[in-house]
C-alpha cells in the first residue's frame, strides 16, 4: 500500500507539471522534429483571430494561376483580384507599366503603418512561387480582410516588380524592388513597415535579418510569444537581406523583413504547394495580427 501511495503521488505531481507546461507553452521537445529526425514544424498557435485556412486557399489560388512575373497577364489578373478583395483597393503606378495594389484599414488614432508583400514571381520558366511571393501576399490580403479598428491606420501594399525583369542580369538593388521604390517616398511618414516574404515554408524559422530594425523586431517577437508562435521567431540574426523593406529604411521608417532565407527551394521549381504549410501561414498571420493591433 505504501508503494502504491508513492506511485500515485508521483503520477499526480507529473500530471500537475504537464498541465503547467502546456499552459505556459513550455512543453519540452514539441516542435523539435518528428521521431524520424525530420525538421521541426511550427507549433499550432493558441489564438484564433486570423483565418489561416482562408489565407492558404488564396495562396493555392495564386499558385494555380501559374508563373506570375511582373507585367504578365497572370500578374495583372492577380492584381485585379487583390484590388477587389482588400478594403479600399486601388492601384499605384510603378515605372515600366507595372502597378502596386494598395488597401487601407482605418485606425483609431492618427498615423499609419505599412504592411507589404510582393505579388510578382521570379521570371523563371515554370516557377510558381508558392513561398516566394504567394505566401506573403496571401497573409497580407487575409489580414486586410480580417483586422478591424487597429490602433493606427494600416496600408496594405502589394508590390509589383520586386524581382528582376525577365532576361536581366543587372543589379538587383537597381533593377529590382521596383514597386517598393515607388511606394516608399509616398509612405515615408509611416510609423513602421512590416514586410512578409518567405513566410509559408514547412520548416519555417524567421530570424531578424541584419537590415531589420531591432526595436520593431523585438515587438514582433513579443507578439509571437503572446499568440504561442514564439518558436517560429528564435533569437539571433541572419545576414543582411536586400528586400522591399530597404527603400522604407532609406526613408527613415523603422522596418522589418520576415524572410526565411534558408529556404531550400529559393528560385527553384520546387517552390510549389509541396513546399508550404497552412500551419506556417497561420502562425505568421496570428503574429502579425497581434503586432498590428499594437503598432
C-alpha positions in Angstrom: 0.0 0.0 0.0 2.8 2.4 0.9 4.4 1.7 -2.5 1.1 2.2 -4.3 0.7 5.5 -2.5 4.1 6.7 -3.6 3.3 5.8 -7.2 0.0 7.6 -7.1 1.7 10.7 -5.6 4.3 10.7 -8.3 1.7 10.4 -11.0 -0.2 13.4 -9.5 2.9 15.5 -9.5 3.8 14.6 -13.1 0.2 15.4 -14.2 0.3 18.8 -12.5 3.7 19.5 -14.1 2.5 18.5 -17.5 -0.6 20.8 -17.2 1.6 23.7 -16.2 4.0 23.2 -19.1 1.2 23.1 -21.6 -0.4 26.2 -20.1 2.8 28.1 -20.3 3.7 26.9 -23.8 6.9 25.2 -22.4 6.2 21.6 -23.2 9.6 20.1 -23.9 10.5 18.6 -27.3 7.3 19.6 -29.0 8.0 21.1 -32.4 11.6 19.8 -32.3 11.0 17.4 -35.2 9.4 14.0 -35.8 10.6 10.7 -34.5 12.3 10.0 -37.8 14.5 13.1 -37.3 12.7 15.3 -39.8 12.9 19.0 -39.2 10.5 20.8 -36.9 7.2 22.2 -38.0 5.7 25.4 -36.4 3.7 24.5 -33.3 -0.1 25.3 -33.5 -0.8 28.7 -32.1 -3.3 29.1 -29.3 -5.2 32.1 -30.7 -7.7 32.2 -33.5 -8.2 35.7 -34.8 -6.6 35.1 -38.2 -8.1 32.6 -40.7 -5.2 30.6 -41.8 -7.3 28.2 -43.9 -8.7 31.1 -45.9 -5.2 32.6 -46.4 -3.9 29.2 -47.5 -6.7 29.0 -50.1 -5.6 32.3 -51.5 -2.0 31.0 -51.6 -3.2 28.0 -53.6 -5.3 30.1 -55.9 -2.2 32.2 -56.8 -0.1 29.1 -57.5 -2.9 27.7 -59.7 -2.6 30.8 -61.9 0.9 29.6 -62.8 4.0 31.8 -63.1 3.2 35.5 -62.4 6.2 37.6 -63.4 5.7 41.3 -63.3 3.7 42.7 -66.2 2.4 39.3 -67.3 -1.3 38.6 -67.9 -1.3 36.3 -64.9 0.2 39.1 -62.7 -2.3 41.6 -63.9 -5.1 39.1 -63.2 -3.8 38.7 -59.7 -3.6 42.4 -59.2 -7.3 42.7 -60.2 -8.2 40.1 -57.7 -6.2 41.7 -54.9 -7.7 45.2 -55.7 -11.2 43.6 -55.4 -10.8 41.8 -52.1 -8.8 44.3 -50.0 -10.6 47.2 -48.3 -10.5 50.5 -50.4 -8.5 48.6 -53.0 -6.7 50.8 -55.6 -3.6 50.9 -57.9 -0.4 52.9 -57.6 1.6 53.3 -60.8 5.0 51.8 -60.9 7.5 52.8 -63.7 7.7 50.3 -66.6 3.9 49.8 -66.9 3.6 48.0 -63.5 1.3 48.7 -60.6 1.2 48.2 -56.9 -2.1 47.3 -55.2 -3.0 49.2 -52.1 -5.7 48.5 -49.5 -6.4 50.5 -46.3 -8.0 49.8 -43.0 -8.6 52.9 -40.9 -7.2 53.1 -37.4 -8.5 54.7 -34.1 -5.6 57.2 -33.8 -3.7 59.5 -36.2 -0.7 58.0 -38.0 -0.3 54.8 -40.1 1.8 51.8 -40.6 2.6 49.8 -43.8 2.3 46.0 -44.3 3.9 44.9 -47.5 4.4 41.8 -49.7 5.4 41.4 -53.3 2.9 39.6 -55.6 5.1 39.0 -58.6 7.2 35.9 -59.1 10.7 35.5 -60.5 10.9 35.4 -64.3 12.0 31.7 -64.3 10.3 29.2 -66.6 7.8 27.1 -64.6 8.4 29.0 -61.3 5.1 29.4 -59.4 6.5 30.9 -56.2 4.3 29.3 -53.5 6.5 30.6 -50.8 8.4 33.4 -52.6 5.5 35.7 -53.5 2.2 33.8 -52.8 2.7 33.2 -49.0 3.3 36.8 -48.0 0.6 38.1 -50.4 -2.0 35.6 -49.0 -1.3 36.5 -45.4 -1.4 40.3 -46.1 -4.6 40.0 -48.0 -6.3 38.0 -45.4 -5.1 40.4 -42.7 -6.6 43.2 -44.7 -9.9 41.4 -44.8 -9.8 40.4 -41.1 -8.4 43.2 -38.9 -10.8 45.8 -37.6 -10.1 49.1 -35.8 -6.3 48.8 -35.4 -4.6 51.4 -33.3 -3.3 53.2 -36.3 -4.4 53.0 -40.0 -2.8 50.1 -41.9 -1.9 50.5 -45.5 -1.5 47.1 -47.1 0.8 47.4 -50.1 1.3 44.6 -52.6 4.4 45.4 -54.5 4.8 44.7 -58.2 8.2 44.2 -59.8 10.2 43.1 -56.7 12.0 40.5 -58.9 14.4 41.4 -61.7 12.9 41.9 -65.1 12.9 39.0 -67.5 16.3 38.5 -69.0 18.0 41.0 -66.7 21.5 40.2 -65.3 21.7 43.6 -63.6 22.0 44.8 -60.1 19.0 43.7 -58.0 19.0 46.9 -55.9 18.8 49.0 -59.1 16.5 46.9 -61.4 14.6 45.0 -58.7 12.4 46.4 -55.9 10.5 48.5 -58.4 7.2 48.6 -56.5 8.7 49.4 -53.1 10.9 52.1 -54.5 7.8 53.7 -56.0 5.8 53.3 -52.7 8.4 54.3 -50.1 8.6 58.0 -50.8 4.7 58.2 -50.8 4.5 56.5 -47.4 7.6 58.0 -45.9 5.7 59.1 -42.8 4.8 55.6 -41.7 5.3 54.7 -38.1 6.6 51.3 -39.1 6.9 49.0 -42.1 6.5 45.2 -41.9 7.4 43.1 -44.9 6.2 39.5 -45.5 8.3 37.5 -48.0 9.3 33.8 -47.4 6.7 33.1 -44.7 4.9 29.9 -45.7 7.6 27.2 -45.9 7.1 24.0 -43.9 10.3 24.3 -42.0 9.7 28.0 -41.1 12.3 29.8 -39.0 12.3 33.6 -39.0 15.3 35.3 -37.5 15.9 39.0 -37.8 17.8 40.0 -40.9 20.6 42.4 -40.2 18.8 45.1 -42.1 15.7 44.9 -40.0 15.1 47.4 -37.2 16.0 45.7 -33.8 13.3 47.5 -31.7 10.5 46.7 -34.1 11.7 43.1 -34.3 11.6 42.8 -30.5 8.0 43.9 -30.7 7.3 41.3 -33.3 8.8 38.5 -31.2 6.8 39.7 -28.2 3.6 39.4 -30.3 4.7 35.9 -31.4 5.1 34.8 -27.8 1.6 36.1 -26.9 -0.1 34.0 -29.6 2.0 30.9 -29.0 4.2 31.2 -32.1 7.4 32.2 -30.3 9.3 29.1 -31.6 9.0 30.4 -35.2 11.0 33.6 -34.3 14.1 32.4 -32.4 16.7 34.7 -31.1 19.7 35.7 -33.2 20.2 37.2 -36.7 20.8 36.2 -40.2 22.8 38.1 -42.8 21.5 41.4 -44.2 18.8 40.9 -46.8 18.1 43.4 -49.6 14.3 43.3 -49.9 11.3 45.6 -50.2 11.8 47.0 -46.7 15.1 48.6 -47.7 13.5 51.6 -49.6 11.5 52.3 -46.5 14.6 52.1 -44.3 16.2 54.7 -46.6 13.2 57.0 -45.9 13.9 56.7 -42.2 10.9 54.3 -41.5 11.6 51.5 -38.9 11.2 48.4 -41.0 11.5 44.6 -40.7 11.6 41.8 -43.2 10.1 38.4 -42.3 12.0 36.1 -44.6 13.3 32.6 -44.1 16.3 32.9 -46.4 17.4 29.3 -45.6 14.5 28.2 -47.8 15.8 25.3 -49.9 13.7 26.0 -53.0 14.7 29.6 -53.5 14.1 30.4 -57.2 13.7 26.7 -57.9 10.6 24.9 -59.4 10.2 23.0 -56.1 8.8 26.2 -54.6 5.3 24.8 -55.2 2.5 23.7 -52.9 4.6 20.8 -51.5 7.0 23.4 -50.0 4.4 25.4 -48.0 2.3 24.7 -44.9 -1.0 26.1 -43.7 0.3 25.9 -40.1 3.2 28.2 -41.0 0.8 30.6 -42.7 -1.4 30.6 -39.7 1.4 31.2 -37.2 2.7 34.2 -39.1 -0.8 35.6 -39.7 -1.7 35.4 -36.0 1.6 37.0 -35.0 1.2 39.9 -37.4 -2.5 40.4 -36.4 -1.3 40.7 -32.8 1.5 43.1 -33.8 -0.7 45.4 -35.9 -3.1 45.9 -33.0 -0.3 47.5 -31.0 1.7 49.5 -33.6 
